[in-house]
Amino acid sequence: MRKFWQKTTQHLIPVFRRRLSGVDALPQLAVLGLLSGLFTGGVILVFRLAIEWPLEYFLPGEGSESFEDLHILTRAILPLAGAVGLGLLMHNLAIHNRKVGIVHVMERLNYHQGYISVRSALVQFVTGVSTVVTGQSAGREGPAVHLGAAFSSLMGQWMRLPNNSIRTLVACGCAAAISASFNTPISGVIFAMEVVMMEYTIAGFTPIILASVTAAVVSQAMYGSEVAFSVPPLTMNSLLEIPWIIAIAIIIGVAAAAFIQLVDSTGRHHHRPVLLRLTVAGLLMVPFAVVVPEVMGIGYDTVQFTLDNELPFWLLLGAGIAKLVITSVTIGLGMPSGVIGPTLFMGATLGGAMGLIGAQIFPDVASSVGFYAMLGMGAMMGAVLQAPLAALMALMELTRNPNIILPGMLVITTASLVTSEAFGKKSLFLTILKSQGLSYQNSPVIQALRRVSVGAIMDRSILRTERFLSRNEAVKILKSEPKWLLVEGSNGPTGLLPAVDLARYLEDTKASAAGEQQEEEESPEQIDLMDIPANRRDIAPVQYQATLEEALNEFEHTSVEALYVQRHVAPMIQRVYGVILKSDIESYYQYRRS
């Protein structure tokens, strides 16, 4: 039975990988989506518990967010000590190991086909827990997205899947992380495709949806079916509120632009020592923690109080502005904090403050403060991330109220337009990438090439052969009817030629060979495959997991005429599976586009 299972596995896994090379492997991608959702859901549960357990134990009062109940001296020391500790940790890490968060996931997708290391995941887990537990102005969703993407990527790497599948797994991990954090599976899907992948594909929807739903089930098994906030029934009382809603959207759009600008401005000090930057961030956090302790930690308790209309105007306004300033400055200085939670905090408090003003001006018309707080959350998230659809889906799932759709669409799109068009700001993540000297390519051509592996279009009709052959050996080779001959050298394949050219050479020299048959028997003719008349091509290797984008980049960097597709199967052993020409990539894209 064991031998049967081993043989079956050895046969099925290569077939599974081969199917995943193409763009239409929906059944295989669906399986990966389910596995990613289960795996990510479990990781996010561990991450949340690592944050909540110590806070519930050490913080006074109820819950895991009552930083306001701490002694004033403790509130001052805790974030400073945490920042110094994080600075020491980051100082002892290599620069490339310090990168965490959604920006790092986008960088790995754009430049490294979604490959994320175990070390990166461990660093994100430790820093993500530390920032929240030590009272920094931080969120847990950004680190959760990194963890989901990292562990899904590691699963694909362990299974040695093609790179196009690993990219899909990263998107599955991002969606599953958002879904498990908020219990909002639809917004998790839209977030992964609109914010991280920045593309929508039919093939991508199925595995990402399955991952998001599966992670939500895992989360509900632990925390129940309730969403992150307890939202009271909300509705827009009158269409006369629309001008006020637009005014709120404009204010939120301005606040979002200011937030992005502050992150960008303080991020220009990234060349300074990380220990110095994080220590400064901790020092800046001290007065905010003393005066406005609501900004400490995730702050979802404050968001809940705002939705329930339990906070006064000046506290809402002060907390919203303070959260905007200290979060943007500390993130710009390098604090490994999440940004999604703070955007919801800022939107809720500023929106709630505007709701209180509206209630004073139009007492007979204005809706509840919770209504405006929810609109503010959606508007700030949509404007900062430049992801209006993800923000709208989050608003719908958090409220579970279809009455929020019309005002939500209006406030989110208006705020996003104010941030992007009036102030010329791109999404926060793209802004941070640009400040690091990086870009995010999402043209239709690049996206199409990233979705397909070289294994899907390579020519498998090849035969590896030595450079020098006798006539009999050449004839024997041609009997297997290969299309290409891959000529071996001392350090691997050195050239590629069509088998038909060898056949033509044998035919052209057949007459002279027959006339000298006797002489040949005494001294057999040696055929040099690198010397005979043939349409030879210079070659370079490309890994079997590579996407068509990687293959095209290899053509540009090496200036070769063909690539041979290989895979590492054993120590010091590379197996060649096929060859690919640049024209093959161009033909494939033209065929798919038509």
N, C-alpha and C positions, 0 to 999 in steps of 0.2 A: 504494500500500500504506500509506503514511504517513497519507494522508487517511482511508483506511478505518479504520485503528487509532484515529485521533483521534475519528472519529464514533462508533465502537464504545465507546470510553472515555467520551465525553461522554454516551452513552446509559446505559451500565451503572452508572456511579458514582452518578448520582441514584437509580436503581432500588435499588442496594445500600443507600444511605442510607435510603431510604423503608422498605425491609423492616426495617432495624434499629430503626425507630421503635417497633415493637411489641415484645411480650414473647416472641413465639414464633419469632423469627428464628434458629433453631438453625443452619442451614447457614452463614449469614453470621457468626454468633458463633463458629462453629468455625474459620472462616478467620482471624478476628481472634485467636483463641486460639493458633493455630499461629504467626502472625506475631509475637505478643507473646512466645511462648516462645523463638523464634529470636533475636529482638532482645535480650531480657533476658538470655538465656544468654550471648550475646557480651559484653554490658556487664559482667556479673558476672565473666567470665573476665578482662577488662581490669582490673577493680577488684581482684581477688585477686592478679593479677600485679604490680600497682602496689604492693601491700603486701609480697608475698613477695620480689620481686627485691632491693629495697634492704636488707631485713633479712637475707637470705641472704648478701649481699655484705659488710655491715658487722658483723654479729654474729659473735662467735667460736663455735667449735663447729659442729655440724651443724644444718641446718634453719633455720627462720625464727622460732624462738621461744626461743632460748637466751639470754634476757636475764640469767639467773642467772650466766652465765659472764663478764659484763661486770665491769670494775673497779668497786669500790664507789663511787668518786667519779663515774664515768660514770653509774652507776645513779642517783645523786642528782641530777646536773645534767640528764640527758636529759629526764625528765618535766617538770621545772620549766621548762626552756627551751621545750619543746614547748607547755606550757600558756600561757606568756607569748606565744609566737608565735600560737597560736590565739586568744588574747584580743585581740591587736592586729588580727588578721584580722576577727574578729567585731565589734570596735569600729568598724571602718570600713564595716560593712554596715548597711543599714537594718534596723530591728527585725524587719520581716516577712520579711526575707531570711535571718535567723539561724536560723529554725526548720528543724530537720532531724529525720529519724528516722521511726519508725512513727507516733508521735503526730501528726506533721505530716501524714502521709498520711491519717490518720483525720480530722483537721481539714478537710483539703481535700475529702474525700469528703462530710463532713457539711454543710459550709457553702459549698462551691464546686464541687460536682458532679464532683469528681475532677480538676479542672484544676490541673496542677502546671507551674511555669515551668522554662525552661532554666536560668535563674540558680540556682533552688533545687537542681536536679540537680548543677550544677557545684560549688556550695557543699558539698553532701553528699559528693561525690566527694573533694574536697580535704580536708575535715575528717575524713571517715571514714578515709582513708589516714593522715592526720597523727596522729590519736589512737593508732592501733595502732603506727605506726612510731616514735613518740616514747615508747613504753612506758607510755602511760596504761592504766588498768584498763578495757579496752574490748572490745567484740565487733565482728565484721564483719557479722553477719547483719542487725542493725537498719539500718545504712547500705545494705546490699545490697537490703533490701526497699524502702527509699525510692528507690533508683536504678531498680529494676525497675518500680515503680509510676510513677515520673516519666517514664521513656522510653516506657513503654506509653501513658501519658496523652498525651505529646507526639505519638506516632504517631496517636492518635485525633484530636487537635486538627489535625494537618497534613492528615488526610483529611476534616476538617470533619464528623465523625460526630455523631449526636445524643448528648446528654449521658448518656442511659441506657446507651449503648454505651461511652462513655468510662469510666463507673463500672465496667462489667464488665472493661474493659481494665486498669484499676488493680488489680482483684482478680487478674487473670491475671498481671500483673507481680509482685505480692506472692508468689503461689504459685510462680512460676518462679524467683524469687530464692532462696527457701528451698530449693527443689528443687536448684538449681544449687550452693548453698553446702554442703549436707549430702549430696547425692545421695539425697534422700529424697522422691520425687515425691508419695506419698500424704499425708505430713504437710504438704507444701507446700500441697496443696489444702485440707486441713482447717484449716490455719493461716489461710489467706486468708479462708475463710468464717466461721470461729469467732472469730478475734481481730480482723481488720480490718473485714470487711463485717458481721459479727455477724448473719448470716442464711444460711439454706440454701434454695436454689431449684433445681428440676430444670433450668431453662434455664441457670442459672449454672454448674452442675457441668460440663457438656460443654466449654465453652471453657476453663475453669480447669484441668480435667484435661489437655486437650491442651497448654496452655501449660506446665504443670508437667512433663509427660513430655518435651516438646520441649527444654526447658531442661536436663533431666537428661541427655538424649542429647548436647547440646552440651558439657556439663560432662564427661561420660564420655569424649568424644573427646579431651579434653585431659588429664584426671587419671585416667582408667581407671574401672572399675566399682566400686571399693571405696568404702565410705561414709567419713564423716569420721574415725571411730575404728576401730581394729582391736580388735574385741571378742572375747574368748575365749569358748568354749562356756559358757553359763550355765544353771543350773537350780536350782530350789528343792529342797533335799534332803529336807525333811520338812514336813508340815502343822503340826508343832509350832513352826515358825518364824513362823507368822502373828501371834501376839501381839507378837513382836519387830518384825515388819514394821509393825504398827500403831503401835508406840512410835516407830519411825523416822519414820513419816508425821506423827505429832504434832509431833515435834521440827522436822522440815522445815517444817511448817505454821507453827509459831511463828517460825522463821527468815525465812520468806517474808513474814509480817506485819511483822516488824521491818524488813526491807528496804524494803517499801512505805512504812512509817511514816517511815523516815529520809529517803527520797527526798522525801516530801511535806513534812516539816519543813524540810529545807534548801532546798527549792524556794520557800519563802515569802520568800526574799531575792532573788527574781527582779527586783525593782524597782531593785536596786543596779547600778552600772555593770558591764557584762559583762567588761571588762578586769580589774576588781578581783576579781570572782567567780572567773574562771578562774585568775588568779594565786594566789589562796588555795587553789584546788583543786590547783594544781601544788605549792604548798608542803606541803599535807597529804599529797601523794603521796610526797614525799621520804623520810620515815622508813619508810613501808611498802616502798618500793623498796629501801631499804638493808637492812632487817631481813628482809622476806619478799619477795624478788624474784620469787617465783612468781606474784604478783598482777599483774606487768607484762605488757602485751600481752593477747593472746587467752587464753593459758594452756592450750591444748589439749594441749601436751606433758605438763603436770601431770596433766590428765585421763587421758591414756593411761597414765602411770605408775601412777595410782591404779587403773585397771582391771586392770593387770598386777600389782597388789599389790607395788609396789616402793618405797613410801613409808611411813615410820613414823607412828605414831598422832599424835604431837604436831605433826608437820609438817602432816598432813592437817587436823587440827582448827584449828591456827593459820592455815593458808592459807585455809581456808573462812571463818573468822570475819573475817580481814583483808580478803578479797575482798568480803564482804558489806558491811563498814563503808565501805571506801574507794570502792567502786563506787557505792553509794547516795549518799554525800555528794557525790562529784564530779558525778554526774549531776544531783543536786538543785541544785548550784551552776551548772549550765549546760554542763558538758562535753558536747560532741556525740558521746557514746559509744553504742554498741549495748548492749543489755541481755540479749539471748538467750544469747550466749556466756557472760557472767558467771553467769547462772542455772545453766547446765550445769556450770560450774566449781564453784560453791558446792554444788550438789546432789551432784556426784561426790565431792568431798572430805569433806563432812559425812556422806554416806552411807557412804563408805569407812571413815571413823573409827568410825562406829557398827558397821560390819561387823567391824572389829578387836575391838571390845568384845564383840560377840556371839561371836566365835571364842574369846575367853578364857572367857566364861561358859558357853557350850554348845559345847565343842570337837567333840563327836561329832555335833551336829545342824546347826550353822551352815553356811550355804553360803559360797561364796567371797567375798572382799572385792569383786571385780569385780561380782558379782551385786548386792550392796548399793549399790555406787557407781552402777550403772545405775538402780536403783530411786530413788536419791536425785536423779539427774538428771531423771528423769521427774516426780517429785514436786515438785521446786522449780520446774521450768518450768510445770507445771500450776497450782501455787498462785500464783505471781507473776503469770502471765498470765491466771489464771482460765479456762484453756482445757484441760480434762481430756482431751478427745478428741484434740486436736492433740498433746498430750504423750504420750498412749498410742500414737498412730500413729508418732511419732518414736522412741519406745522400741522398737517392733516393727521398724521399718526399720533402726535402728542396730544392733540385735542380730541381726536376721534369724533370730530364735529364737521359735517360738510358745510355748515354756515360760515366757516372761516375761509373757504376757498376764494370767494370773490374779493373780499378786502385783503386777503393774504396775497393773491396775485398782484393786486394793485400796489401794495406797499413794498413787496419784495422787488418787483421789476423797477419801480421808481427809484428806490434806494440804490439798487445795483447800477442803474443808469447814471445817477448823480455821481457815484464813486468813479465809474469807469469813463464817462464822457465829460462831465464837468471838471473832474480833477485828473483825468488821464491815468488812473490807477488800474493796474492789472491785479489779479488775485494775489493774496498775501504769499502763497506758496511760490508762484512764479516770480514775484518780486524778490523773495529771499534767494531763489535759485540764481536770478540775474546778479544779485549782489555778490554771490560766490563765484561769478564768472562762468556760470553754466546756463544752458538753455534747455527748452523742452520742445523737441520736434514732434509735431502732431499733424503733419501734412497728410492728405489722403494716400499719397504714394507710400510714404514711410509706414503708415499704419497698415496698409495692405501687405507690405513686405514683411512686417513683423509678425503677422498672423500665420505665416507659413514657414515650415522648416525645409531645409535643403533636401531632406529625405523624401519629401513629397514629389519633387520634380527631377531628382537626379536620374541619370541614365545608369542602370544597373548592369547593362550588357558590356562588361569589361573583363579583361584577363590580364593578370600581372605576369610579366615575362622578363627574362634576363635580356640584357642588351645584345649579347652575341649568341646567335643560334645557328645550328646546322640547317641545311635545307629540309631534312626529314623532320626536325623539330618544328620548323616553321609550318610545314604542311600539317603536322599533327595539331598545332595550335589553331590553325584556320578551320579544322574540321569541327571544332566546338562552336563555330560561327559567332564569335564576339564582334561587337561593333567597334570597340576601342581596345587598344593595347597600351597598357601602362608599363612603361619601361623602367626596370629597377636599376638603381645605382648603388654605390657603396654606402650612402646614407639615406636610402629610401628612394621613392619614385623620382625620376628626373625628367621624364618627358611623356607625352601622350601622342599617339598617332592612330589614324583610322586603320582598322584591320584590312580594309579594302586596298589600301596602299601597299601593304605587304603582299597581298594576293596579286596585285598588278605587277609588282617587282618580280615575283616568282614566275609569272606568266611571261614577262618580257625576257627573262634570262633563261627560260626553259630550253630554247633551241641551242644556245651556246653550251648550256650545261649538258645536254644530250651528246653533243659532239666531243665533249671532253670527259665522258663518263668514266673511262678507264683511269684518267688522271685524278678524277675526283675520289675514286675509291681508295687511291693511295694517300691523298691529302684532301679530306673533306672540306668543302667551301664553308667559310664562316660568314654569316650575314650580320652586319652591324646595323641594328635598327635605328641608330642615331646618325647613320651615314647614307642610307638608301634614299632615293627620291621619295619624299612623302610630305604630307601637310602636317608636320609636327607642331605641337603646341607646348609652350612653357607652362609649367604647372606649379601649384602651391597647395598645401593642405588646408582643409577646413573641417571642423569637427561636425560629427553627425547631428549634434543637438542644435547647431547654428540655424538662425533664421535666414531668410533670403536677404534681409537688410545687412546682416553680418557678412554674408557671402559677397554682396555687392561692394561693401566697404573693403573686403579683402582683395577684390579685383582692383579697386582704385589704389590701394596701398602698395600692392606688389607688382602691378602692371603685367600680370600673367594673363594667359589666354584661356586657361582652364583650371578648375579646382578639383582635387580628388577628395572625396568625402570619407573620413576615417573616424574610428572610435577606438578608445583605449579599452581593450578587453582583458589584458593581463599585464603584469609588470614588464615593461620594455617591449610590449607587443601592441601594435596598432593594426586593426583590421580595416581594409578598404572596402567600402560598400558600393561606390559608384563615382561618377564624374559629373560635373556640371559646368556648362559654358555660360558666359555672360548673356549670350543671346537666348538661352533657356529662360533666364529670369525675365528678360524683356518680353519674350513671347508669352510667358505665363501671365504677367501683369496685363498685357494687351488683351489676352483672351478673357481674363476675368472681368476687365473693365467693359468689354463689349458684351 
